[in-house]
Structures are given as structure tokens and as C-alpha cells.
């Protein structure tokens, strides 16, 4: 859906602002096409095509996880027992919203008579509804917290059991940003605790669930109390009204008044007065019984809505809540277990549309720019995407090298590579001049294997400060980019 919307706005026939109608603007910005200057660019694309590919890549490519990042995030979900957890669906959000609004509306009508009577009827209704909505929303938050805490407690009981708390206290936390193989030698329950728990006491709790039940019970009791008081008040008013006015407006007339000749109406006989009072009492009780049934029926319906809303909130939270860094890990994997299917699900809609719009732009340029038509660009959007992803992957690798080199030897490496001083002594310290750093970067790049490059980088940068390490990485990146540019030019030359 996002890809379709972005593509629709980008190809909008009328150029407005931002990305809306930008394809139309790119077709008119052809001043950079004459000549072959754009062929010297590492991308090998003219400016309009390069900007189109950049826009489509920025819409999704920056958020596409590289394979190492994806596999690291998926490993986090597996070790924290959250690989099957998914966020709430749209229909679940809409259902909770509808139930919360119904709960707030019913409670608002219930609270309206208890609001200050100095306001108008409309103001009383609004204030009562706002108070009820705030209470309903607070109840939903409490229910969500209860479901999440209960899930955490249930997972701990299922995975860890009654393991010694002192053992759990010594577990080293593993976050999503760390390598998930750092504790590969540990047992599954220890790896689970390292990712989910923040301490020996952070194992979930049943207290939020108990608090939710108590607050819900108090709310239901309050609802029935208000309805009972309202029913009694209505019954009192009804009895007084019948006592004063009778069952109807004509029932208060004296049927014997026409038989009297004096100005004063003749009083009713005592037997008729007693019968009339009994009839009024009977009618009052029947009306009160009907009102009580209707009032308690409304209270039961409102209570049912409360129970449904809180039960749904608790169940949805229990099923879809993430623990630790689980939500961030899911954003990096989108629920897929393989990087190929992840890229196909997330990137394919944008790749297809980007390729189609690039072909449309080239068709226009070929028809209107004779120089370009003689030798049009043939770099596909997929090639552009792969190049940008390769640059992103190199940056992630370099960031990992910086982190590994800056970390203490006990954390940065283990096993044979842990003895940094001895490795440095074997290879030799490098100087701090740009020439020496550039030579060291060339030496590192000459190693074809990524693991060997990382190991050599640790050895070479052990005696450098952070600024010198960054300069070494800059030289390394420049060498890789230069190599990639030369390789691209060679491929284009071969095609021609």
C-alpha cells in the first residue's frame, strides 16, 4: 500500500510540491544531458535518472535491513522466544477503539446526573463523556500492561522455571545492537534471560493483572450502585407524582362532584379513597419494577461492554506484546525468517515501480533529446539498488570494526584473536602519518576475506586513538569505492 501511494504521488501528472508530481518535473530538467559528462560519474546515470532512483531508494531502501543486520535481529527474536510474535492487526486496533468509545459513551450517560448541576444539560453531557473516556482509556492502558507483564511471567516460568536468582543476576545483558553469537556457549534459558530481563527481579508479575481485576470489579460495583440510586430516586418521584396527580390528569376529578348542588365538591366516600390509594400504590410499584428492570438491564449491558473491552485488551496484549528489544527486531525482519523472502516482501513493490518509472523517464528522454537517444544509459534501478545496498553494508561493516576496536580486548575478541598486544607485536605498529595509514588500509583491503579484514583491522588499530582509527577507516572506504568505480567503468567499456 505504501509503495502504491508513493508511486501514485510521484507520477502525479501535475507537479505540485515535494515528491508530488516530481516525475513530470524531471522530464523537463534535461540541461545536464547534452555531452557525456554524466558518463564519468560512478553511477553512470544522468542527473534526472539518478534523482529518480535516489528518491525511490530513499522511500524504502534506507530502511531495508542488510543480511547481517537481518540475521542478527532474527537471532535475537529466536533466542528471546519471540519469532512468532506479531504486532496487532488493524482490525484489532479498530475493535478496541469501538469498544472503548462504547464504554465511554455508556459511562458518560451514567455519570451525567452526578456532574455539577450549575452547568447546562449539554455541558453536563460533554463533561461526563470526557471523564468516562479518560477512565476507559486508562483502563485500557492498565489492561495492556497487565497482558504484557503476564506474558513475561508466563514465558519465564516456561523457559527458565525456578532457576536460582543469583545465577540470573550474573547474566550479561545482550541487546539487539550486539552480536547475538556473543553468548553462543550459554544454555537457551540463559540466552533468553540475557535478552529479556533487566535484572534478577525482572521476570514479569501477576500484580498488574490483579490490579486490573480489582479496578474492573470496583468499576462494575460503582455502575450498579449508581443505577440503584437512580432507580430509587425515580421510584420516589413516581410515587409522589401519583399521590399528587393520580394515574392520569382526569383521575383526580371527583366523580361525585356533579351530584352536589353547593359550591364545594362533595368528598369521596372512604371506601373509594382507600381503593384509589391501593390502585395508585399498585401502579407505582409496577412502574418502579419496570424502570428497575430497564435500569439494571442497561447496567448489565454496560458491564458486559467493560468486560469485553478489558478482556480483548488483555488478550491482544498477551498475544502481540514484544519484550526487550523485540519490537525493534521485528521492524528489522518484518516477521520473515529468511533475508531473501524479507527483501522480496518489502522491497519488490518499490523495485518494480522504480524500474517502471525509470523506463518511462528514459523513453521520454530518448524521444526528446537526440544526443541521449544515440547512447542512452542502461543502468537498471536494480543495479542502482544493489550498489547503494553495498555501500550501506560497507558502512555497517566499518561501524562494526570501530566498535570492535574501541572495545576492551576481553569483549572485542575471544579465543586466538583476544591477545591483541601479541598480534600487534607480530605484525608491527603502524605510524600515524596519512601515508602510513593509507598503506595500512591498502594492506587490509588486499585481504579478500571479510573476517580476515576485521582481524587485521583490530591488529593494526590497536595502538591508534579514535581519530586515527576513523582516518584509517576513511582510507579503507576510499579504496573500496575507487575499486568499485573502476570496475563499473570497465564493465561499461566492455558493453560498448
JOUR-V464667 format. One record per residue. N is the residue number from 1. SS is DSSP state (A for helix, B for strand, O for the rest). OMEGA is omega as a letter, one per 20 degrees, with the letter a starting at -180 (NA if undefined). NEAR is the number of other C-alpha atoms within 10 Angstrom. Layout:
# JOUR-V464667
n;ss;omega;near
N;SS;OMEGA;NEAR
N;SS;OMEGA;NEAR
This chain:
# JOUR-V464667
n;ss;omega;near
1;O;r;7
2;A;r;11
3;A;r;19
4;A;a;12
5;A;r;9
6;A;a;17
7;A;r;22
8;A;a;14
9;A;a;18
10;A;a;22
11;O;r;17
12;O;a;16
13;O;a;14
14;O;r;14
15;O;a;17
16;O;a;13
17;O;r;8
18;O;a;9
19;O;a;16
20;O;a;19
21;O;a;19
22;A;r;21
23;A;r;25
24;A;r;17
25;A;a;17
26;A;r;17
27;A;a;16
28;A;a;12
29;O;a;11
30;O;a;15
31;O;a;10
32;O;a;12
33;O;r;19
34;O;a;13
35;O;a;10
36;O;a;14
37;A;a;12
38;A;r;17
39;A;r;15
40;A;a;12
41;O;r;13
42;O;r;15
43;O;a;17
44;O;a;21
45;O;r;22
46;O;a;22
47;A;a;18
48;A;r;23
49;A;r;24
50;A;r;17
51;A;r;15
52;A;r;21
53;A;r;23
54;A;a;17
55;A;r;16
56;A;r;23
57;A;a;22
58;A;a;11
59;A;a;15
60;A;a;16
61;A;a;21
62;A;a;12
63;A;r;13
64;O;a;19
65;O;r;21
66;O;a;19
67;A;r;16
68;A;r;14
69;A;r;20
70;A;a;23
71;A;r;19
72;A;r;21
73;A;r;27
74;A;r;27
75;A;r;20
76;A;r;30
77;A;a;28
78;A;a;15
79;A;r;19
80;O;r;26
81;O;r;18
82;O;a;20
83;O;r;20
84;O;a;13
85;O;r;18
86;O;r;16
87;O;r;17
88;O;r;13
89;O;a;10
90;A;a;8
91;A;r;9
92;A;r;14
93;A;a;12
94;A;r;11
95;A;r;14
96;A;r;18
97;A;r;15
98;A;r;13
99;A;r;19
100;A;r;26
101;A;r;18
102;A;r;18
103;A;a;26
104;A;a;25
105;A;r;20
106;A;r;22
107;A;r;25
108;A;r;21
109;A;a;16
110;A;a;21
111;A;a;19
112;A;a;21
113;O;a;15
114;O;r;11
115;O;a;14
116;O;a;12
117;O;r;11
118;O;r;8
119;O;r;11
120;O;a;9
121;A;r;12
122;A;r;10
123;A;r;15
124;A;r;20
125;A;r;19
126;A;a;14
127;A;r;17
128;A;r;24
129;A;r;23
130;A;r;15
131;A;a;15
132;A;r;24
133;A;r;21
134;A;r;13
135;A;a;17
136;A;r;23
137;A;r;16
138;A;r;12
139;A;r;21
140;A;r;23
141;A;r;17
142;A;r;19
143;A;r;28
144;A;r;25
145;A;r;20
146;A;r;27
147;A;r;26
148;A;a;25
149;A;r;24
150;A;r;22
151;A;r;24
152;A;r;23
153;A;r;16
154;A;r;18
155;A;r;18
156;A;a;21
157;A;a;14
158;A;a;11
159;A;a;16
160;O;a;17
161;O;a;11
162;O;a;9
163;O;a;13
164;O;a;10
165;A;r;11
166;A;r;9
167;A;r;10
168;A;a;19
169;A;a;16
170;O;r;12
171;O;r;19
172;O;a;16
173;O;r;18
174;O;r;22
175;O;a;16
176;O;a;19
177;O;a;12
178;O;r;14
179;O;a;17
180;O;r;19
181;O;a;13
182;O;r;15
183;O;a;16
184;O;a;10
185;O;a;9
186;O;r;12
187;O;a;9
188;A;a;16
189;A;r;17
190;A;r;22
191;A;r;23
192;A;a;23
193;A;a;26
194;A;a;23
195;A;a;24
196;A;a;25
197;O;r;22
198;O;a;16
199;O;a;16
200;O;a;15
201;O;a;11
202;O;a;14
203;O;a;20
204;O;a;19
205;O;r;17
206;O;a;15
207;A;r;12
208;A;r;19
209;A;r;20
210;A;r;12
211;A;r;14
212;A;r;22
213;A;a;16
214;A;r;12
215;A;r;14
216;A;r;18
217;A;r;14
218;A;r;11
219;A;r;17
220;A;r;19
221;A;r;14
222;A;r;12
223;A;a;20
224;A;r;18
225;A;r;13
226;A;r;17
227;A;r;20
228;A;r;16
229;A;r;11
230;A;r;17
231;A;r;20
232;A;r;14
233;A;r;11
234;A;r;15
235;A;r;19
236;A;r;13
237;A;a;13
238;A;a;17
239;A;r;19
240;A;r;12
241;A;r;14
242;A;r;18
243;A;a;16
244;A;a;10
245;A;a;15
246;O;a;19
247;O;r;16
248;O;a;9
249;O;a;8
250;O;a;10
251;O;a;11
252;O;r;14
253;O;a;12
254;O;a;13
255;O;a;13
256;O;a;12
257;A;a;15
258;A;a;10
259;A;a;10
260;O;r;11
261;O;a;9
262;O;r;9
263;O;a;7
264;O;r;8
265;O;a;15
266;O;r;15
267;O;r;12
268;O;r;13
269;O;a;9
270;A;a;9
271;A;r;8
272;A;r;10
273;A;r;12
274;A;r;12
275;A;r;11
276;A;r;17
277;A;r;14
278;A;r;12
279;A;r;15
280;A;r;19
281;A;a;15
282;A;r;12
283;A;r;17
284;A;r;22
285;A;r;15
286;A;r;12
287;A;r;16
288;A;r;19
289;A;r;14
290;A;r;11
291;A;r;17
292;A;r;19
293;A;r;13
294;A;a;14
295;A;a;18
296;A;r;16
297;A;r;13
298;A;r;17
299;A;r;23
300;A;r;15
301;A;r;14
302;A;r;22
303;A;r;22
304;A;r;13
305;A;r;18
306;A;a;25
307;A;r;17
308;A;a;16
309;A;a;25
310;A;r;24
311;A;r;16
312;A;r;19
313;A;r;26
314;A;a;23
315;A;r;18
316;A;r;21
317;A;r;23
318;A;a;22
319;A;a;16
320;A;a;19
321;O;r;22
322;O;r;23
323;O;r;19
324;O;r;19
325;O;a;18
326;A;a;26
327;A;r;19
328;A;r;14
329;A;r;25
330;A;r;23
331;A;a;15
332;A;a;21
333;A;a;27
334;O;r;19
335;O;r;17
336;O;a;17
337;O;r;16
338;O;a;13
339;A;a;18
340;A;r;10
341;A;r;13
342;A;r;20
343;A;a;17
344;A;a;11
345;A;a;12
346;A;a;17
347;O;a;18
348;A;r;14
349;A;r;16
350;A;r;20
351;A;a;21
352;A;a;14
353;A;r;18
354;A;r;24
355;A;a;17
356;A;a;13
357;A;r;21
358;A;r;22
359;A;r;16
360;A;r;14
361;A;r;18
362;A;r;20
363;A;r;13
364;A;a;14
365;A;r;22
366;A;a;17
367;A;a;10
368;A;a;14
369;O;a;14
370;A;a;13
371;A;r;14
372;A;a;18
373;A;r;15
374;A;a;9
375;O;a;11
376;O;r;16
377;O;a;17
378;O;r;13
379;O;a;15
380;O;r;16
381;A;r;25
382;A;r;14
383;A;r;12
384;A;a;18
385;A;a;19
386;A;r;13
387;A;r;14
388;A;r;16
389;A;r;18
390;A;r;13
391;A;r;15
392;A;r;17
393;A;r;17
394;A;r;15
395;A;r;14
396;A;r;15
397;A;r;15
398;A;r;19
399;A;r;14
400;A;r;15
401;A;r;21
402;A;a;19
403;A;a;13
404;A;a;18
405;A;a;27
406;A;a;18
407;O;r;12
408;O;a;12
409;A;a;17
410;A;a;12
411;A;a;12
412;A;a;17
413;O;r;18
414;O;r;11
415;A;a;7
416;A;a;8
417;A;a;17
418;A;a;16
419;O;a;14
420;A;a;23
421;A;a;14
422;A;r;12
423;A;r;19
424;A;r;18
425;A;a;10
426;A;a;10
427;A;a;11
428;O;r;12
429;O;r;15
430;O;r;17
431;O;a;14
432;O;r;16
433;O;a;10
434;A;a;13
435;A;a;11
436;A;r;13
437;A;r;23
438;A;r;20
439;A;r;16
440;A;r;22
441;A;r;25
442;A;r;17
443;A;r;15
444;A;a;21
445;A;a;20
446;A;r;10
447;O;a;13
448;O;a;9
449;O;a;10
450;A;r;12
451;A;r;10
452;A;r;13
453;A;r;18
454;A;a;20
455;A;r;18
456;A;r;21
457;A;r;24
458;A;a;25
459;A;a;24
460;A;a;26
461;A;a;25
462;O;a;18
463;O;a;18
464;O;r;17
465;O;a;12
466;A;a;13
467;A;r;9
468;A;r;17
469;A;r;23
470;A;r;16
471;A;r;16
472;A;r;26
473;A;r;23
474;A;r;16
475;A;r;21
476;A;a;21
477;A;r;18
478;A;a;15
479;A;r;16
480;A;r;16
481;A;r;15
482;A;r;12
483;A;r;11
484;A;a;14
485;A;r;17
486;A;r;12
487;A;r;13
488;A;r;15
489;A;r;17
490;A;r;12
491;A;r;11
492;A;r;15
493;A;r;9
494;A;r;8
495;A;a;8
496;O;NA;7
